[in-house]
C-alpha cells in the first residue's frame, strides 16, 4: 500500500511496542502505519532506546499525515521551557500533527530514580502553563503546584492551540482530562464496565467545565494480539505485558477493575514473578506459561485476540462502549496488518467496521 491517506483516524498504534532491537525500527513502523491509514502513532517513554523527544522528531521527519502523540512522558522530568520547546519544534516540523501527552508516572520507578511523585494539581498547573506559552504570553513569577519560575516565555508572536493529552487511570485524573485536556488515553486491560465508566467520567467532567464533551477524544488502549502471531510472541504481549502492569501498579489496576485482590497477592508471592522484575522484558516462554496459570481468564479477556475478524469485533466493541478511538496496543503495524485489512474490508462492505 502506497497511499498516506488517514483512512482510519479512529485507529492508533504504539511505535516500538515492548522492547525494540533498535530505536531505528520506529522509522519503518511509522512509515508502515501511515501507509496503512492509521490516524495516530503513539510514543511511550522508556529511557533505554525510547526517549520520547528523539523518537517524536524521527517520526515527524519521515511522515506526512499521521499524528504523533506522546503517551506518555512526565512533565517533571524536563523543565517546562524544555518541554515547550520540544512541543513547538514538533509542531513546526510536522505542520501541526503533534499532541503532547503527559501522565502521572510509575511510583516505584520514580522512587528508584529520585523523581518526585506527580499530583493532579501539578498536571493541571502544567497544562495551564503550556496553554499560556502557546498563546505567546510571558509568564512572570509563577509559583504553583508545577513549580516556581521567575520567567517563562516561548515566542510573543505565537498564538496557537497546542493539543494536550493525558494518560488517565483514576477518577481524579479522568476528571482532569475532561476539564482541560484535549485527549485522554485509558489504560490497557480495562474491563468493559471500567471503560464505559471512564468514558462517562471524562465526558461529564468536560460538560461540567463548560466544554463540549465531544471535543475531548477518549482513546481505548486495547491489547491487540492476533493468533497469526507465534505463540511465544502472543504470550509475551498478553501474559507478559499484563504481568508487568501487575508488578508495577497491580493494586490500582485490580481496584479499578473490581478484581479479587487475593489473586494479586498470590501472583506477587510466586517465585517466578519475584525472580523477573519486568516479565515482558526478561521472562522466558516457560516462565510466561507458568505465569499464565496465575491469572484468571477474565483478567486477560479485555483484549483483541483470535482471528482478524474476532479482533475487529473486539475493537468495534470498544467504540460501542463510547470510546472515540482505539489504540491497537502491543504490536507493530506489520503485525497488525491482517487485522487492519479486515477492518478495512468490513468498512468497505458497509459492515460493522464502519461504526464509530
N, C-alpha and C positions, 0 to 999 in steps of 0.2 A: 504494500500500500504506500503510495507516494503523497497523497493529499495531506495537508496540515490543517484542514478544517476542524474546528471544535464541534464534532458531531454529537458528543455526549458531555455537555457542560456539567451534568449532574454526577459524573463519574470522576474519581481521582485515584491516584496510586501513590505509594511511598517509594521514592527513589532510594536505592541501596538498602532494601529491606533486609533486616538481620545484620549479619556480619559479612561485608563485601571482601572479596580478594584484593580489590584495588579501588581507591576513590574514583579512578578514571572510568570505572564501569558506569558511573552516573551519566556520562556523556551519551552513550548509546541508549541507555534506558530512557532518557528524556526525549531523544530523537524518536525512538520507537513509540513512546507514549503519545507524543504529539501526532505522529502519523496514524495511530490507531484512533484518534479522535478524543482522547481524554481531555477533560476540562482543566484539571489542576494536577500538578506534580507537587507533592508534599515532601518536605525535607525535615527529618528529625536530626537531633544533635547527640552524637556520642563522640567524645573528644578524640578517640583514636580513629582517624581516617574520615570522620564525619563532622568536621567543624562547619557550622551552618553557613556562615558568610561566604566561605570559599566555595562551597558546593552551589549555593544560590547563584553566584557570579558565573560559574561554569555552565549551569543550566540555562541562565539567561542568554549567554553568548551563543549557544548553539540551537536556540529555538526561536520561533516567530509568533506563535499564537497561544501556547499553553500558559496558564497562570502558574506562578511559582510561589509557594507559601511555606514559611517555616512553621512546623508543627511537631516539635516546638523548640524554642530557645527560652532561656530565662532572662528576665530583664536585669537582674542584679549581677550578672557575670560580665557585663560591659558597662562602661559609663554611658549615660543616656545620650551624650553627644556622639559617641562612637556608634551606638545603635541607630540614632537618627541619620548619621552619615551613611551607614550601611543601607538603610531603607531608601534614602534619597538617591544614592548611587544605583541601587537596583531598579528604582522607578525610571531613572534616566536610561539605564542600559536596556530595559525591556519595553519601554514605551508604556509604562503603567500597568504591567502584568504582575506586580509583586504584592503579596499580602504578608505583613509582619505578624506572625503568630507567636504568642508567648504562653507560658504555663507556670504552674506552681512548683514543679520540680519534684525530685525524689529525695525524701528526707534522709535516708541512710547515706546516700551519696553526698548530699550537702554536708552532713555531719563529718564524713570522712575527709572531705576536701576543705573544710572550714568555711563553707559558703553559708551565709545566713539563711534561715528559713524565710520563705516568701509568704506574705499575708495578702488577703483580699484587698485590703486598703492600699497596699503598696502597688498592686497591679492596676487598680483604678486610678491612682495618682499618676502612675507612669503613663497610662493611656491618655490622660489629660495633658501631660507634658508633650507627648508626641503630637496630639491634635494641635496644640498651640504652636509648636515649632513648624509644623507643615502649613500653618496659616501665615507664616512669616513673622510671628511675634518674637520679641526679645523677652525672655523670662528673667526678671530681676528678683534676687533674694528669695528663691524658692526654698521653703522649709516645710516639708510634708512627709508622709509615710515613705515615699520613694527615695527620699534623701534631701540633703541640704546643698544648694548650689547657688553661688553668687550670681552668675550669669549663664544663661543657656540661649544660644542663638544659632540658627542654621542659615537663613537667607531671607532678607526682608522682601525680596521680590517673589518669594514662594507663596502660593495660595492654592493649595490643593488638599484633597481628602486622601489621607493615607489609610487604605483598608487595614483594619486590625483584626486579628483572630485570637481566640483564646481556647486552649485545651481545657476542658472542664470535666469535673468529676462530681464533686459535692454540690449541694444545693446553693450555698453561698456563691460559689464560682459560676454556676449556671445562671443565677440571677444577675451577677455582674456582667456576664456576657450579654444578656438581654438588655441591660441598661445602657452599655456604652461600647460594645464591640460590634463588628460587622459580621463576623463568622465565629462559629463555635464548633470544635471537634470533640465529639464524645469519645469515650474510651472503648477499646476492644473488649469483647466478651461481656457486653451488657445484654441482659435478657430483654425480651420484647417489652415486658412490663416496665423495666427500668428505662429503656429507650423512649417509650411513649411518654413516661413521666418527665424525663429530662427535656424532651421537646416542648411539652406543655409548660414547664417551668421557665424555659428561655423565652418563649413567645409571650407568656403572661407578664414576665418582668419587663419585656420591651414595651408592651402596651401600657403598663403602669407608669413607665418612664416617658410616656407620650410619643413613643416611636411606633412606626408601622411594623408589626410583628413579621410581616413578610420581608422586611428589609434585612432581617438577621438570618443568615444562612446557617442551618444546622446540618453538620456532616456526621453521618454514622461512620465510625471507623470499624470496618467489618472484615474479620479474618476470612480470606477467600483462598481456599486451597483445594483445587480440583483433583479428582482422582486420576487425572492424566499425569500427575507428578509421581516420581518414585516414592515408595512407602517411607523410606528413611527421611526424605525431604518433607513429606507430609507430617511425620512425627515431630520434626524439629519446628515446623511452622505452626503446629497446633499445641501439642502437649508441651514442647519446649518453651514456646512463647507464653502460654498461659501459666506454666510453672514458674517462669521468671517473674511475671507480674505478681504471682502469689508470694514469691520470695521477697520482692521489693516493697509491696504495699498490699499484702493479702487481706489484712483486717478491713481496709477501706473497700476493696472490691467485694469482699464477702458481705459486708454490712450493706453496701449499696444494692446488691442483688438479692438480699434476703436469703443468702445461702447459710448452710449449717456451719457455724464456727468450729464445731468439733472435728469436722472433716479437715479444716485448715490446720488444726493443731496436730492431727495425725500426719498430715503431709509434711509439716515442718519438722516433726520428730523423726522422720525417716532418714536413715543413714545415707542413702544415695542423694537425697535432696540436700542434706547437710554437707556432703562432700563436693557438691557442684554449686558454687555460689551464684552462677548465672547459667541456668540449664540450657538456654537457647544458644549459648556460646561454647559450652565445654562438654556437655553430656554426650555420651556415645549412644548409638541406636539401642543397644541393650539396656542402658540406663533409662532411656526415654520409654521403652516398652514397660519397664518396671514402674516408672512414674505414672504412666497411663492407668495402672491398676489402682492408684491412689485417688484419681479424680473421677467423680461421678459423671456419667454421660451428660447429665443436664448442665454441667459446668462447661463442657466443650460444645454444647449444642448451638449457642448463639454464633453461628459462623456459616459460611457458604462452602459446602463440601459436596462431593459426589460428581455426577456428570455435569457437563456445561449447562444443560437445561435445568438441573437441580440447583446449581449455583445461581443461575439467573433468577429462578423463582425466589430464592432466599434474598437476593439483592432487591428484587421488586418489593418484597415484604418490608424491607427497611424503609422504602419510600412510602409504602402504605401506612406505616406507623407514624408518619408525619415528617420524616427527615427530608431535607431539601436536596441532599446529595449523599452519595455512598463512596467512601474510600475503600477500594478493593485492597485490603491490607495484607502485607506479609509475602507478596510475590512480585516479581518484576513484570513489566509489560509483556515480555516474551512468554513468561509462564502463564500470564493471564489471557493470552491471545485466543485460545479456544472459547473462553467464557465471553470475551468481548465480541467475538464473531457471532456467538449465539444470541447475545443481547441485541446486536445489530440486526440479525436475521428476524428475530421476533418483532422488532420495531418496524422493520420494513414491510413485514406481513400484516401490520396493523394489530399485532397481538399485544399481550400484556407488557412487553418490554417498552411500550410507549407510555406507560403510566409514570406520572411524576407525583 
